[in-house]
Amino acid sequence: MPALILPLIEAAAHWPPRGALVGLDLGTKTIGVAVSDPDRRLATGVETIQRKAFKADAGRLLAIAAERNAVGFVLGLPINMDASEGPRAQSTRAFARNFSRLTDLPIALWDERLSTAAVERELIGMDMSRARRAEVIDEHAAIFILQGALDRLANLRETR
């Protein structure tokens, strides 16, 4: 059976209470990858995958998930500022559908509006060169996406 693909809060109900999550920033040429600790407090960058073919990319993501004993995935969904979904969001949903056929780990979609812009500003603030920013921006965007999702889940736990 394919993995569930749900908004973050709904997906969280299908994850066990503990276990790492893998966060993804899907670009057209690269995939930024981050992972959380088992208690889901902190997102850490893992790597930037240079996209080749879907099967190869998915295989690497599944290997990372297995290495980290992950219980689910968080994909950044690039929604437009007016809350509509453009071609990049449709591409992310298509990736999620295809990827869900290869895993049974629930996949959460998390609004990543402005994540790359926020990360770029942060890296510029660190006086990082343009070339170095290009190398790390997707991984840092994955960290930003996953940390945002972790913070949202923590806030939900606190209000209950």
Secondary structure, DSSP 8 states (H G I E B T S, - for coil): ----EEEHHHHHTTS-SS-EEEEEEE-SSEEEEEEE-TTS--EEEEEEEE---HHHHHHHHHHHHHHTTEEEEEEEE-B-TTS-B-HHHHHHHHHHHHHHTT--S-EEEEE-TTHHHHHHHHHHHTT--HHHHHHHHHHHHHHHHHHHHHHHHHHHHHH-
